[in-house]
Amino acid sequence: MGVYLIRVPDIGEGIAETEIAEWLVAPGDLVAEDQPIAAVMTDKATVEIPAPVAGRVIACAAAPGTVLAVGAELMRLEVEGAGNAEATPPAARPVPRPEAPPAPAPASAAAPARPEVPPPSRPTAAQPSAAPAQPSAIPDRPLAAPSVRALARERGLDLRQITGTGPGGRILRTDVESFEPAAARGGRRRNLSVEEIPVIGLRRKISDRMQAATAVPHITIVEEVEVSALETLRARLNARAAARPGAARLTLLPFLARAIVCAVADQPGLNAHHLTDATQGPARLRRFGAVHLGIATQTPSGLVVPVLRHAEALGLGETAAEIARLAEAARGGTATREELSGSTITITSLGALGAIATTPILNLPEVAIIGVNRIAQRLFWTGIGFEPRPMMNLSCSFDHRVVDGWDGAVFVQRLRELLETPALLFAEV
């Protein structure tokens, strides 16, 4: 039997380090070749690392939330044959402690007057395994896949109270589905539990980005949009699409995407990145001809922003189908790094849960973000009287360092015009 050392692989794209998001196996587990052993976080994408060989897990390198450099030790396996590493991690050779400074010797002492007898050996090799640097112990937390943890959170269950029936005590989806909390078997009880949850993985990356955004002065403009004509058009187009197998259902987002494409054609400074890297010289505004539209999407792990590329080149149906595909990939955790990066302007929507108004936070280094709020029936003045109409508020935030309030207002009013008169979305002039 030998020991096989697995290191953090080079995932590409210039990634120098990754964060351990989840261990998929535990010490003592048997793993097959190519079986996923760990999920690591890079930017906003989660990547599963497979085992290059089959074996039994000896040790995992660190706890979830630990950031490891590419090439660092990830896991040790006991394998058939010689393996590629020592049975225990080699002890870091201690740097020899400096001896007490010898008394200055006279010049005549330069030549040794004593026979060269080695000094009494210090108990280095003789010490029993001089405290080898063992891998960090993993906290006592239940073993479960991310999807199982998400299910438990949805049901308000504590995984520590559930007995796992999978290999090595892993908690399976069926264990969560069949679990009956003690409270369900009796009367109401006081809940005295306190739980501390490490802010790691995607949640930590979101936290870091939000913290960075606080250094950017935001200006938010909220405008009311009357969408009766848009809703009528959308209903008719969906009725026609229902007769065509495979046709994507049109939500509000494809129309808004088209409106943004039209609006930034008049104001290209809003489809841009504000770059402030001091190593690259003075701050600058990088404008893009292509409209790569970020679609903020809520997933079980947190908020991610898949990117609708070249929205300016897509028709309404193509836009709807691609938005649906990207959202499904993001929620299922299968979106690639390319699909989660490179946006030039972003849409954020809470859908039916949306409020009357929101204050979106910029997706840096972008300079504009468009927030969509819930459509609701409100009284609308027609010039003759008040009528109930479907109304929706747009909440748009801008980087005030490079976007003046006037320019932001012009952009929002253009969006309003396009959405209230949807025929303009398809006009060539």
N, C-alpha and C positions, 0 to 999 in steps of 0.2 A: 504494500500500500504506500502511496505517496501523497504529497500535498500539492494542489494546484492553486496558484495565486491568480485571481481575476482582478484586473485593474480597470479603472474608469476608462472606457474607450473614447477615442476621438470621434465625436459625433459629426464633425464637419462644421461648415459655416463660420470658422474661426472661433468656435466656442472653446474657452480656456478652462472653464469650471462648470460644475453642475451641482445641483442641490438634491439630496436624497429626499424624494417625496414619500416613498412607501417601499418597505421590504415586502416582497411577494413570497418569500420563504423564510424559514427560521433555522437556527442551529439545530442540527439533528435531522433535518428533512433530507430526503433523497430527491435529487433533481436530475432530469434527463437533459441530454444535449439539446440546446436551442430553447429550453424552457425559460420563460421570463423569470428573473430572480429579483429584479428591483425596478422601480419606476423612478426616474430622475427628471428634474425640471430644468429646462433650458429656455430662457426668456419666458414665453407663455405657453410653450409646448411641453407636454409630458411624453417622455420616451421610455419605453421598456427595454431593459438590457437583458439579453438572453445569456444563458450559461454556454460557454464555448465547448464544455465537456460535461459528461455525466459524473455524478459523485454525490457524496454526502456533505452537507454544509457543516463546516467546523466553526466558522466565525464570520460575522458581518462587521464591516469596518467601523461604522458609527451609527448614531441614532438618526431617525428621520429629521430633516431640517438642517443637517450638517452639509456644508458646502465643501466639495472635494474637487481638487484640480484634476485635469485630464492626466492619466497615468498614475494617479494615486491608488493605493490598495482599496479594493471594494469588497472582496469576499475571498475566503479560503475554503477549498473543497478537498475532502479526502477522496482520492481516486485510485483506481487500479493502476499499477505500474509505478514509475518513478516520480511522476509529477514534475513540477517546475520550480518548487520552492522548498525551504526547510520546513520541518514539522512544526516549528513555532516561529513566530516572527523574530528575526534576529534582534537581539538586544542592541539598542543604540550604544555604540562604544563610548564609554564615558571619556570626556576630554580629561587627560591627566591633570590632577589638581596641582597647581604650582606649589612646589616645596617651599618650606619656610626659607626666605632668602638667606643663603649661606653668608657667614661672616666674611667680609672682604679678605681674600687671601693675599698674602704677600706675594710679590712677583716671583719669588723663588718657589712658590707652591704650584707654579704652572705645571711642572713635571710631577706626575704622581710618584710619591715615595712609597705607597703601599702596593702590594700585589692587587691586580684587578680582580676583585671578588664581587660577584653580583650582589647587590643589596638584597636584604630579605624581601622575598616576593610578597607583594600585597595579595590579599585573597580576592583576586579577580576571577580567574578561571576556576579556582577551587570553590568559589561561592556557588551554591546550588542555584542554577538559572537566575543570574543576577537581575531579578525583576524584569523579565522580558516585557517589551511594550506590547501588551495584549490589546486586541481591538477593543474599542469602547463598547461597553455593555449596552444592550438595547433596552430601553425602559420597558417595564412590565406593562405592555399594552396588548390588547387582544389582536390576534392575527385575523385579518379580513381584507378582502379586496376593496378598492376604492368604491366600486358600485354598491357593495354590501354596506360600507360605512354610510354612504349617501342614503340608502334605504332606511338604515337605523335612525339617521338624523331626521328623515321625513316623518318617522313614526314616534319620534321622541324617546327612543330606547337607548339605554346605556349598554354598550357592547360588553362591558365587564360583567354584566349580570346574565349574559347568554352563554350557554355551554356550546362550544363548537364541535361539530361531528365530522369535520373534514380532517385531512391528514395533518398530524401534528397539532390537533386542536383548533385548526382554522375554522372560523365561523363562516358558514355558507349562507346563501340567500334563503334557503329553506329554513335554516335555524332562526333567522330573524322573522320570517313570515309566520312561523309556528309558535314563536315565543309569546307567552301570556304574562304581562307584568303582574306583580303581586297586588297592585292596587286594583286590577281588574277582578281579582278573586275575592276582594273584601270591600270594606267601606273606604271612605276617603281618609288619607293619611297626610300628615305634615311631611313636606319634602325638605329635608335639611341638607341635601347634597350640595356640594360646591365643586365645580369642575374648572380646572385651568387647562386651556387648550393652547398649545404652542402655535404661534403665528408663523407658519412655515409654508413652503411650496408656493402655489399660485397666490394664496392669500398674502404672503409676505411681499411678493413682487407687486401685487396691486397696491399694498400699503406703501411701498417705496415710491411708486409712481405718483400716488396721491400726495405724498409728502413733497415730492419734487414740484408738483403743480402749485403748491401753496406759494412758491417763490415767483409765480407768474401773475401779474395783475389781470384779472378777468373782468370783462364787461358782459353782462347778460341782458338781452333784449327779448321781451315777451310780446307776441302779437297774436291777436285773435283772427282766426280764419273761418269763413263760412264755407262749408264743404258740401252743400247739398248737390251742386252740379257734379262735383267729383264723385260723390257716393252713388249718384244715379248712373254715371258712366261706368263706374266700377261694377255695379250690379249687372248692368247689361253685358259688359264684356265677360263677366264670370258666367252668365247664363249661356253665352255662346261657347265659352270654353268647355262647359260641362258636356257638350255634345262631341267634343274631340278627346278621345282617349289619350291620357298622358299629359294633357295641357295643365300648366300650373295655375293654381288659384291666385288671383290678384288680391293682395292686401294693399294697405296704404303705402307701404314702403317702396314698391317699384315706381309709383307716381312721384313720390318725394325724391327718389334717386334721380329721376328724369328732370325734375324741377331744379335740383342742385346742379346738375350738368349744365342746364341752360343758364342758371344764375352766375356760376363761376366763369362762364364764357365772357360775361360782361365785367367781372371783377376777378381776374386771375390771381390777384394777391391774396385771395382767401383759400385758394387751392395750393397751399404752400407749407413749407417747414421754416420755422425760425431757428437758425443754427447759431449757437453761442459758444462753441468750443474755442477756448482761448488759444489752444495750440494751432488753430487754423486761421488765426488773425481776427479781425473785427467781426462782430456779429453780422449775419447776412440773411436775406430772405431767399429761399430757393423755391421758385415757382415751377409748377409741373403742368405740362400740356395734358397728360393723361389724368383722368379722374379715377383714382383708386379709392373706392368708397369703403371706409370701415363701418361695419354693422355691429354695434355693441350687442353682445348676446349673453344672457344669463345661463350658466351651466351649473350642474351640481357642485363643481369645484370652485366656482366663482365667475367673475365677469371676464370674458375674453372678447377680442375684436377681430373676427374673421374679415377678410378683405375681398370686396367685389372689384375685381381688376377691370380696368378699361370700361367703366360704366358708360362712357361717352360713345362706345361702339356697340352697345347692346340695345336690342328692342325691349319693349315692355314685358313680353312673355319670357324672353331670355333672362332678363333681370330678375323676374319673379322666381324662375326655376333655379337660378344660381344662388339667390339669397336663401331659398329653402334648403338647397344642398349644403351650403356653408353652415347654416344654423344647425342642421342635423349632424354634420361632422364635428362641429364645436361641442355640441351637447354630448355626443358619443365619445369624445376624447380622441377622435381619429384625424382631426385637422392637422395638416402639416405645418412646419415652420413657415413655409412660403405663404400658406393661406392665412397665417396669423401675423403677418408683418407687412410693412410697406404702404400703409394707407396714407392718403394725402388730405383727407377731410372725413369726418365721422358723423354718423347718425346714431343717436341713442333713443330708444323707445321703451317705455314700460308697458306698452300695449293697453289692455283693458284695465290694468292696475294703475295706470298713470294718474297723476293728480291734475289739478287745474293748471298748475305751472311748476316747473322744475328749474334748477340752476345747474346745467351740465358743466362738468369739469373737463377741461381740454385734454385731449389725447396727445400729449407732447411727442414730438416737436410741432404738431399741427397748430394752426392758428385759428381754426373755427370748428365748432361742433354744433349740430342741429338736433335739438331735443323735440320729440313728438309726444304730445300729451293726449289724454283720453278724449274721444269724441263724445259730446253730450248735447242733449237738447237744451237750448237756451233761447231766451227771447231776443229777436233780431229786429231792428228798426228798418222797415222797407221804404220809408219815405212817406208812407200813408198811415201805417200802424205797426204794431208789434206782432210778430209771428214767431212760433217756435221753429227753430232751424237747427240742423246739426252743426255744432261749433267745435273747433279744435284750436288750442293754443300751441304756437310754436315757441319754444324757449331756445334761443341761440346764444352761445357764449363765444367770445373772441379774445384773442391775445391783445390786450390794450397797448402793448409796446409797439405793435406794428399795424394794428387796425383801429382807426379812429371810430368814435361813436357814430358819426355821420355815415361812414362807409358800412358799418355793421347794419345800421337802420335801412340803408338803401338795399342791401342784400336781403334783409328780412322782408321788406315790402315787395321786392321782386318775387320771392318765394310765395308770398301771399297772393300776388296777382296770378301767378301760374297755377296755383292750386284752386283758386276761386273760379278761374276760367280755364279749365283743363284742355280746351282745344288748342290753347297756346303751346302746350307741351309738344304738340306734333306739327306746329307750324314751321315752315322752312325759312321764313323771313322774320 
